[in-house]
Amino acid sequence: MFWRRAGGCDTVALTPMEMCGMCHGLYPGLLDDPTEIVLTFLDTSLPTPPVSTAASLSCAAAAAAGHGGVDRISALPDEVLLRVVSRLPAKDGARTAALSKRWARLWRSAPLVLVDAHLLPAAGAGGRRRRLPSRRGAASRAVRDAVSAALGAPPGPFPFVSLTCGFMDAVDADRAVLARWFLHLATKGVEELVLVNRPFPIPGLRLPAALFSCPSLRSLFVCSWEFPDTALLPRGASFLNLLELILGCVTMKDQDLDFVLAASPVLEILAVIGSPGRLTARLASHSLRSAQFGMTELTEVSVVDAPCLERLIFWNRPSYHRHKRKTGTRIKIGHAPQLTTLGYLEPGEHILEIGNTIIKAGTKASPNTVVPSVRMLAVHLHFGISSEVKMLPSFLRCFPNVETLCVESVQTCEPTANLSHKFWQETGPIECVQSHLKILSFREFSGEQREMDFLMFIAENTPMLQRMNLVLRYDGACSTQEEMNAKLRILKSAKWACGRQKIWVVAREFGGGFILRSLKAGCDFTYNDPFKCL
């Protein structure tokens, strides 16, 4: 795709990430790199509507088969026809009202799917693809008016509503539109709601308090808003049936997140992605099963009381440069007896606290410093920084029953590691390595000696190891395949504690870097590999 510069005739090629930035209403050159990554991540994570405008209509096939113009559909019972209407986009469902009085009655009571992108004009004559408006203008106003009309027209329910094409500003007219929408949504039985403003959170533009007046809401995905001021909400405001909450680029305060958890008694899935500003998260919920924090600057994440929590996941972008902040993010694990999946931990950024003990280099394992329930652990590590490498054994000792370990090596612009090659030999026993570890997934392996020392330690001290997955990178110590093969031969020749070498080269990446993780994988409990390391 190409972008023509304003006021000029030259064009520039756009990357896929920049194209996603355009979809959010900004010329990519105006977005800084972290913003592009966040918007791309969220764009690829939007829930898929249960209906599609690309579906073919069966009437054309029936006519081609030659049935003499007999209307067989109208002979079906009402309950079947209601299902037919509910599987059409709302715009097409409304058109069925013109067929007959019976169809008009059915349309007014059918559960409909409202997707504002389906209301956009087609990109070309006869085309099905629709073009998102890139800025506020006639197209975005037309879509907004169509949404207002759709919400106010049929009395029937809207179980799924996706509004992702709007441009709202912090002005009274836009606030009034939002308020009207939520008044309708509160009475329409909405169960799944996707609400995206573009291009980013507008200071002073809050979601209306009526958001908490949708009692049937089960899944909520909001992006690029300011959260309602929970201190001003009426008593009893709650999400009684909310199971899943995704907050993308949502400006909020610490107490807002506390309020949401307390007001959502059955919430199972929470994800906070790209939150502006710093955030402190206290996880106190008896229903929460998965908590994800991605590309968000965190002061602290404290698992206070989460007896059902199974996954605590951090999707961050590991920095090539050492972090400049004086204080890192404190990760406190209190009561979480079901926690099985944890990561990515970053020894150079995260201050790990278990119970009341801060884990430091050299911390010995004790009943007060271990989380025995964790089976899958993921770590980002600068192998070129001595202080981080020294922390890794202590981190591993905190999780004695880990069976799957994912380590992602991060490049360092100013290496400080001066560790002896005997560091891992002298580090002492690590229970998960000696007794439980079955799979090691090592990403961004460049053949650096410090990486080799760690892998040799795993190979020679892990009798239960079934597989060592290596994702290679050819821009470090090994710039050619021949150099990398030489490193792999050395590793394969180690005295493997499991009896024989178990290396699997699963991919080769040239010029590695941050890979967008899957938000959906972390939320889907039928998928047991959110770090994609198996």
C-alpha positions in Angstrom: 0.0 0.0 0.0 1.2 3.6 -0.7 0.4 6.9 1.1 0.4 10.2 -0.8 1.8 13.0 1.2 -0.4 15.9 1.8 0.5 18.9 -0.4 2.7 16.8 -2.6 2.8 14.3 -5.4 5.3 11.8 -4.0 4.3 8.5 -2.4 5.8 6.4 0.3 5.4 2.7 0.8 3.7 1.6 4.0 4.5 -1.4 6.1 1.6 -3.6 7.4 2.0 -2.0 10.8 1.7 1.5 9.3 -1.4 0.4 7.4 -3.0 -0.7 10.7 -2.1 2.8 12.0 -4.0 4.3 9.1 -7.0 2.2 10.0 -7.1 4.0 13.3 -7.3 7.4 11.6 -3.7 8.6 11.7 -1.0 8.9 9.1 1.6 6.4 10.3 4.4 9.0 10.3 2.5 10.7 13.2 2.6 7.6 15.4 5.6 6.8 17.5 6.7 3.2 17.4 5.1 2.0 20.7 1.7 3.5 19.6 1.9 1.7 16.3 2.6 -1.6 18.1 -0.3 -1.1 20.5 -2.8 -0.2 17.8 -1.7 -3.1 15.7 -2.0 -5.5 18.6 -5.5 -4.3 19.4 -6.6 -4.2 15.8 -5.7 -7.9 15.4 -7.4 -8.8 18.6 -10.9 -7.3 17.9 -13.6 -10.0 18.3 -14.9 -11.4 15.1 -18.6 -10.6 14.4 -20.8 -13.7 14.3 -22.2 -12.6 10.9 -20.5 -11.5 7.7 -21.4 -9.3 4.7 -19.4 -11.6 2.5 -21.8 -14.5 2.9 -23.5 -15.6 -0.3 -27.3 -15.6 -0.4 -29.1 -19.0 -1.0 -31.9 -17.4 -3.1 -29.5 -17.0 -6.1 -28.6 -20.7 -5.9 -32.2 -21.7 -5.6 -33.1 -19.7 -8.7 -30.3 -21.3 -10.6 -31.6 -24.7 -9.7 -34.9 -23.9 -11.2 -37.7 -24.2 -8.7 -40.3 -22.3 -10.7 -40.3 -19.3 -8.4 -41.8 -21.2 -5.5 -41.3 -19.4 -2.1 -40.2 -22.2 0.1 -38.6 -20.0 2.8 -41.9 -18.4 3.9 -43.3 -21.9 4.5 -40.8 -22.3 7.4 -42.0 -21.8 11.0 -41.4 -18.5 12.7 -38.7 -19.8 15.0 -36.6 -20.9 12.0 -37.1 -17.6 10.2 -36.1 -15.7 13.3 -32.8 -17.6 13.2 -32.4 -16.7 9.5 -32.9 -13.0 10.3 -30.5 -13.1 13.3 -27.7 -14.5 11.1 -27.9 -11.5 8.8 -26.1 -8.2 9.3 -28.5 -5.8 10.9 -28.7 -3.8 7.6 -29.8 -6.8 5.6 -32.1 -8.0 8.4 -33.9 -4.7 8.2 -34.5 -5.2 4.5 -36.4 -8.4 5.1 -39.2 -6.2 6.6 -40.1 -5.1 3.1 -41.0 -8.7 2.0 -44.3 -9.0 3.9 -46.1 -8.1 7.1 -45.0 -11.4 8.5 -41.3 -10.7 7.8 -41.7 -7.1 9.3 -43.1 -8.7 12.5 -40.2 -11.1 12.6 -37.6 -8.5 12.0 -38.9 -6.4 14.9 -38.4 -9.3 17.4 -35.3 -11.0 16.0 -32.0 -10.8 17.8 -29.7 -8.8 15.5 -26.0 -8.3 15.1 -25.0 -4.6 14.7 -21.5 -3.9 13.2 -20.9 -0.4 12.1 -18.3 -1.5 9.6 -21.1 -3.3 7.8 -22.8 0.1 7.3 -19.9 1.5 5.3 -20.2 1.9 1.5 -18.4 -0.8 -0.5 -14.9 0.2 -1.7 -15.9 -0.2 -5.4 -18.7 -1.1 -7.7 -20.0 -4.5 -6.9 -17.2 -4.9 -4.3 -17.9 -6.4 -0.9 -14.8 -4.9 0.9 -15.5 -1.8 2.9 -13.1 1.1 3.4 -12.7 2.4 7.0 -12.8 6.2 7.2 -9.3 7.5 7.9 -10.5 10.7 9.6 -13.5 12.5 10.9 -15.7 13.5 7.9 -18.9 12.8 5.9 -18.3 9.0 6.0 -17.8 8.8 9.7 -20.8 11.0 10.3 -23.0 8.9 8.0 -22.0 5.7 9.9 -22.7 7.4 13.2 -26.2 8.5 12.1 -26.8 5.0 10.8 -25.9 3.5 14.1 -28.1 5.9 16.0 -31.0 5.0 13.7 -30.4 1.2 14.0 -30.2 1.3 17.8 -33.5 3.3 17.9 -35.5 1.4 15.3 -36.3 -2.3 16.2 -37.5 -3.2 19.7 -35.8 -6.6 19.4 -32.5 -7.4 21.2 -28.9 -6.7 19.9 -26.8 -9.5 21.5 -23.7 -8.4 19.6 -22.7 -4.8 18.9 -19.4 -3.7 17.4 -18.8 0.0 16.9 -15.2 0.6 15.7 -15.5 3.3 13.0 -16.4 6.3 15.2 -14.5 9.6 15.7 -15.6 11.1 19.0 -14.2 14.3 20.5 -14.6 15.8 24.0 -17.5 18.1 22.9 -21.1 18.1 24.1 -22.5 16.9 20.8 -20.4 13.8 20.8 -21.1 13.1 24.5 -24.8 13.4 23.8 -24.5 10.8 21.0 -22.7 8.4 23.3 -25.3 8.9 26.0 -28.2 8.1 23.6 -26.4 5.0 22.4 -25.9 3.6 25.9 -29.5 4.4 26.8 -30.6 2.1 23.9 -27.9 -0.5 24.6 -29.1 -0.8 28.2 -32.5 -1.9 26.9 -31.4 -4.0 24.0 -30.0 -7.0 25.9 -26.5 -6.5 24.6 -24.3 -9.4 25.6 -21.1 -8.6 23.6 -20.0 -5.0 23.1 -17.0 -3.7 21.1 -16.5 0.0 21.3 -13.5 1.7 19.7 -12.8 5.4 19.4 -10.2 6.6 16.9 -7.4 7.4 16.8 -6.5 7.4 20.5 -8.0 8.4 23.9 -9.2 12.0 23.8 -8.6 13.9 27.1 -11.9 14.6 28.8 -13.9 12.2 26.7 -15.1 9.6 29.2 -17.3 6.6 28.6 -20.7 7.4 30.0 -21.7 6.0 33.4 -24.6 4.2 31.6 -22.0 1.7 30.6 -22.7 0.1 34.0 -26.5 -0.1 33.2 -26.2 -3.0 30.8 -27.2 -5.9 33.0 -26.9 -8.5 30.2 -23.3 -7.6 29.2 -21.1 -10.7 29.2 -18.1 -9.5 27.1 -16.8 -5.9 26.8 -13.9 -4.7 24.6 -13.3 -1.0 24.8 -10.5 0.9 23.1 -9.2 4.5 23.1 -11.4 6.0 25.8 -11.2 7.5 29.3 -12.8 5.2 31.8 -15.9 6.5 33.8 -15.0 8.2 37.0 -16.0 5.4 39.3 -16.0 7.7 42.4 -19.1 9.4 40.9 -21.0 6.3 40.0 -24.3 5.6 41.8 -24.3 3.0 44.5 -25.0 -0.4 43.1 -23.3 0.2 39.7 -22.0 -3.2 38.6 -21.4 -5.7 35.8 -23.3 -8.6 37.3 -22.9 -10.9 34.3 -19.6 -9.7 32.9 -17.2 -12.6 32.1 -14.6 -10.9 29.9 -13.2 -7.3 30.0 -10.6 -6.0 27.5 -9.3 -2.5 28.1 -7.2 -1.2 25.2 -5.6 2.3 25.4 -8.0 3.2 28.1 -7.1 6.0 30.5 -8.0 5.0 34.0 -6.9 5.3 37.6 -5.9 2.6 40.0 -9.1 2.9 41.9 -11.1 2.4 38.7 -9.6 -1.0 38.2 -10.2 -1.9 41.9 -13.9 -0.8 41.4 -14.4 -2.9 38.3 -13.0 -6.1 39.9 -15.2 -5.5 43.0 -18.3 -4.8 40.8 -17.9 -7.8 38.5 -18.6 -10.9 40.7 -18.3 -13.4 37.8 -15.5 -11.8 35.8 -13.1 -14.5 34.6 -10.9 -12.7 32.0 -9.2 -9.3 32.3 -6.8 -7.7 29.9 -5.3 -4.2 30.1 -3.4 -3.3 26.9 -1.5 -0.1 26.2 -2.9 1.9 29.1 -1.6 5.5 29.1 0.2 6.5 32.3 1.4 4.2 35.1 -1.0 1.8 36.7 -1.1 -0.2 39.9 -3.2 -3.3 39.7 -4.5 -5.1 42.8 -6.0 -8.4 41.9 -8.7 -9.3 44.4 -11.3 -11.4 42.8 -12.8 -14.8 43.6 -13.8 -15.4 40.0 -10.8 -14.1 37.9 -9.0 -16.9 36.0 -6.8 -14.9 33.6 -5.2 -11.5 33.9 -3.1 -10.0 31.1 -1.1 -6.7 31.0 0.4 -5.8 27.7 2.6 -2.8 26.8 1.4 -1.0 29.9 3.7 0.8 32.3 3.1 -0.8 35.6 4.1 0.4 39.1 2.9 -2.8 40.7 0.8 -5.9 40.1 -0.3 -7.4 43.3 -2.1 -10.7 43.4 -3.9 -10.1 46.8 -6.6 -12.7 46.8 -7.3 -14.6 43.6 -8.2 -18.2 44.4 -9.2 -19.1 40.8 -6.4 -17.2 39.0 -4.7 -19.6 36.5 -2.8 -17.2 34.2 -0.9 -14.0 35.0 0.6 -12.8 31.7 2.7 -9.8 30.8 3.0 -8.9 27.1 5.7 -6.3 27.0 8.2 -5.2 24.4 11.7 -6.0 25.7 14.0 -3.1 25.3 17.3 -3.2 23.4 18.5 -0.5 25.9 18.5 -1.0 29.6 15.6 0.6 31.3 16.3 4.1 32.5 13.7 4.1 35.4 15.1 4.0 38.9 12.4 1.7 40.1 11.0 -1.3 38.2 7.6 -3.0 38.4 6.9 -4.9 41.6 5.2 -8.3 41.0 3.7 -9.5 44.2 2.2 -13.0 44.4 0.0 -13.6 47.4 -2.9 -15.9 47.5 -3.2 -17.7 44.1 -3.3 -21.4 44.7 -4.4 -22.2 41.1 -1.8 -20.2 39.3 -0.2 -22.4 36.6 1.0 -20.0 33.9 3.2 -17.0 34.6 5.3 -14.7 32.4 7.0 -12.9 30.8 9.0 -12.1 33.9 11.9 -9.7 33.3 14.7 -9.9 35.9 16.0 -6.5 34.9 12.6 -4.8 35.2 10.4 -6.9 37.6 10.9 -6.9 41.3 9.5 -10.3 42.3 7.9 -10.6 45.7 6.4 -13.8 47.0 4.5 -13.6 50.2 6.4 -11.0 52.1 9.9 -11.8 50.6 11.6 -9.9 47.8 13.5 -12.3 45.6 17.1 -11.3 45.1 20.2 -12.9 43.6 21.2 -15.7 45.8 17.8 -16.1 47.6 17.4 -19.7 48.7 14.2 -21.6 48.3 11.9 -21.9 51.3 8.2 -22.6 51.9 7.6 -18.9 52.0 9.4 -18.1 48.7 7.9 -20.7 46.3 4.8 -20.9 44.1 4.4 -24.7 43.6 1.3 -24.5 41.4 3.2 -22.8 38.4 3.8 -25.3 35.6 4.6 -22.9 32.7 7.0 -20.0 33.1 8.2 -17.4 30.6 11.2 -15.0 31.0 12.7 -12.2 29.0 16.4 -11.9 29.7 19.4 -9.8 28.7 22.1 -12.4 28.7 24.6 -9.5 28.3 23.8 -8.0 31.7 25.3 -9.7 34.7 22.7 -8.7 37.2 19.9 -10.2 35.2 21.7 -13.5 34.6 22.4 -13.7 38.3 18.7 -13.3 39.1 17.6 -16.1 36.8 18.5 -19.0 39.2 16.7 -17.3 42.0 13.6 -16.8 39.9 13.7 -20.5 38.8 13.9 -21.6 42.4 10.7 -19.8 43.2 8.8 -22.2 40.9 10.0 -25.7 41.7 7.4 -27.6 39.6 7.8 -25.8 36.3 7.6 -28.2 33.4 7.7 -25.8 30.5 10.2 -22.9 30.5 10.2 -20.2 27.7 13.3 -18.0 27.7 13.5 -15.1 25.2 17.0 -13.6 24.8 17.1 -9.9 24.4 19.9 -8.0 22.7 21.9 -5.5 24.8 23.5 -2.4 23.3 26.0 -2.1 26.2 26.8 -5.6 27.6 28.1 -5.7 31.1 28.2 -9.5 31.7 31.6 -10.6 32.9 30.5 -13.9 34.4 32.7 -16.8 34.4 31.7 -19.7 32.2 31.5 -21.7 35.4 28.7 -19.5 36.8 26.0 -22.1 35.9 28.1 -25.0 37.1 28.5 -23.3 40.5 24.9 -22.0 40.9 23.7 -24.8 43.0 20.7 -27.1 42.7 17.4 -25.8 41.1 14.6 -28.2 41.8 12.5 -27.6 38.6 15.6 -28.2 36.4 16.6 -31.3 38.2 13.2 -32.9 38.7 10.4 -31.5 36.5 11.5 -29.5 33.4 10.3 -31.2 30.2 10.4 -28.5 27.6 12.7 -25.5 27.1 11.8 -23.0 24.4 14.6 -20.6 23.7 13.9 -17.7 21.4 16.2 -15.3 19.7 19.2 -17.6 20.1 22.2 -15.9 18.4 25.0 -18.2 19.6 26.5 -15.8 22.2 28.6 -17.5 24.7 26.4 -16.5 27.6 23.4 -18.1 25.9 25.5 -21.2 25.2 26.5 -21.5 28.9 22.9 -21.5 30.0 21.8 -24.1 27.3 24.7 -26.4 28.2 23.6 -26.2 31.9 20.1 -27.2 31.0 21.3 -30.0 28.7 23.6 -31.5 31.4 21.3 -31.1 34.4 17.7 -31.8 33.2 17.1 -35.6 33.2 13.3 -35.2 32.4 13.9 -33.0 29.3 11.9 -34.1 26.3 12.6 -31.2 23.9 14.8 -28.1 23.6 13.2 -25.8 21.0 15.6 -23.2 19.5 14.4 -20.2 17.5 17.6 -18.9 15.8 18.7 -15.3 15.1 21.5 -14.7 12.6 22.5 -11.1 13.5 24.5 -11.8 16.7 27.6 -13.9 17.2 26.5 -16.1 14.3 25.9 -14.2 11.1 25.9 -17.3 8.8 24.4 -20.7 8.8 27.8 -22.3 9.0 28.7 -20.4 12.2 25.3 -21.3 13.7 25.7 -25.0 12.8 29.1 -25.0 14.6 27.4 -23.7 17.8 24.7 -26.3 17.5 27.2 -29.1 17.1 28.9 -28.1 20.3 25.5 -28.1 22.1 24.6 -31.5 20.7 27.9 -32.9 21.9 27.1 -32.1 25.6 26.6 -34.9 28.1 22.8 -34.7 28.0 21.3 -35.7 31.4 18.2 -37.1 29.6 20.3 -39.6 27.7 20.6 -38.0 24.2 20.3 -34.6 22.6 16.8 -33.2 22.3 17.4 -30.1 20.1 14.6 -29.0 17.8 15.3 -26.0 15.6 11.7 -24.8 15.1 12.3 -21.6 13.2 14.9 -19.2 11.8 14.5 -15.5 12.2 16.7 -12.9 10.5 17.0 -9.7 12.4 14.8 -10.8 15.4 12.7 -8.5 17.5 9.4 -8.2 19.2 6.8 -10.6 18.0 3.2 -9.6 18.6 1.7 -12.1 21.0 -1.8 -13.4 20.9 -4.3 -11.8 23.3 -6.8 -14.4 22.3 -4.5 -17.3 23.2 -4.1 -15.9 26.7 -7.9 -15.7 27.1 -8.8 -19.0 25.6 -8.6 -21.7 28.3 -9.0 -24.5 25.7 -5.5 -23.4 24.4 -2.8 -24.5 26.8 0.2 -22.7 25.2 -0.3 -18.9 25.4 3.4 -18.3 25.0 3.5 -20.4 21.9 6.5 -22.5 23.1 5.2 -26.1 22.7 
